[in-house]
Amino acid sequence: MNRLLLATCYLLLALCLTACFEPKEGCLDIAATNFDAGADMDCCCEYPKLVLTVDQVYDTLLFRNDSLYLNSAGQIFRIKSVAFYLSDFQLFQNGERFTVSDTLTLNTFLGGDTSSQRFTNDFQLVRRTPVEYVVGTFRQDGNFEELNFRLGLSDEAQKVIPTKAPANHPLSAQPDSLWRGQTNGFVFLQAVVVRDSMGDTKPDTLRFLQSDLGQPRIGATGLFVHPTGYNFPLVLKVDYKKMFEGINWSIDDIPVWKTKIASNLGSTFSVSQ
């Protein structure tokens, strides 16, 4: 009788424990940033992002909007602001190309009509702030030997209709007119400068369209490591002293400035980790 009672008690205890157990939900994919080895039910995985930190400088100085700088010729000038587009990020591992996985459907011009087109959503509009830009979801881990991305936008992205893009998207309508109409598309690079240090000198806005720059790409080779389960960090250094190198602010005009800036872009940007 005692044995029967004891067995019954054990059975009731086991049933009680089973009834009280609640499986823990969590991500069981080791490649995810929120991997939880203690989870019982797989869900809610969040995957690594390609994160670009933009380090904007003037030689050894931290770049700040609306600040005075001294060029190599001893001329003082003011850089009020700089903005530029980046897109089409590519990383290479053993010769194989990888991109972010995020996509977005945007409305585009198609002749005299409109259409919808799906894009890889890695568009970035870089200004003085923020400093960190989340390019998109990037799941491939390991070592990469090369990366590159476009300064500006592809031919197809040039056809996007800004007023129909999602609010706050880099290709949406901007307050400083980075879209120059259906014929010219978006401004790839815009710099607002003042040719001297005088307070009453009017600023000049230098707008670089695709017709000015073509389709330049920024790139680097080396060892770029993406550890499993973590974001993939990259650093883009932009040196505005190099961008404005060789410009004579006293005698040159805007077309000459733009030509020199375009020729300096190769040395202006560098990428590291």
PyMOL commands that set and color helices and strands:
alter all, ss='L'
color gray80, all
select helices_A, chain A and resi 2-20+157-159+162-164+210-213+240-243+254-268
alter helices_A, ss='H'
color red, helices_A
select strands_A, chain A and resi 25-26+41-42+49-58+61-62+67-70+76-93+96-98+103-110+113-120+124-126+132-137+142-151+189-194+204-208+217-226+232-239+269-272
alter strands_A, ss='S'
color yellow, strands_A
deselect
rebuild
show_as cartoon
